[in-house]
């Protein structure tokens, strides 16, 4: 994911040389906050979940974490922030209130980056066909409202700054075992909800068994691990100077 953060930093440099303060909204336990710490004098991670904030790292001197909503950035002074990011969480916010407070806290020339990761793809295609069936046909009705915005890469979203751009050029690629990938699926809200409703089914075991059959036949002649690709989408804008 280093390429994602480098793209963000390069975008910031287009209009500013200040790297004093970055605010990461919907930070979870800090996965999208920590990489910014090496670029900024201070980074603040914000999440509405107290449990997520409790799980954030405490050993990064210039990173602090706060429990707050995306629409309440009252901890930041007006025109004090160089960068606001929100990763894979914009579909939960009240857009008008969020944009208004972002506009308040950003310095002139500061940057807003709204980004996320689209639906992953598996290689080989036989594995991807299995995954897409479970994702769409089995889990479809269990995804929370707002998931469609991610699936369409925030196609209906416009940033409030003139000249804002969209960059869909980056792809994150990872190789992993079938078990690791299925473990990743287990963290999905749709899987958790499915298991509550269908407690007798062992959905992840079904996925793992089907993927393993493909993997076993494929690895003899090709790669020894599954290849997973996540398309990245980024909406980026500068507050006018």
Secondary structure, 3 states (H helix, E strand, C coil): CHHHHHHHHHHHHCCCCCCCEEEEECCCCCCCCHHHHHCCCEEEEEECCHHHHHCCCCCCCCEEEEECCCCCCCCCCCCCEEEEEEECCHHHCCHHHHHHHHHHHEEEEEEEEEEEECCCEEECHHHHHHHHHHHHHHCHHHCCCCHHHHHCCCCCCCCCCCCCEEECCCEEEEEECHHHHHHHHCCCHHHHHHHHHCCCCCHHHHHHHHHHHHHHHHCCCCCCCEEEEEEEEEEEEECCC
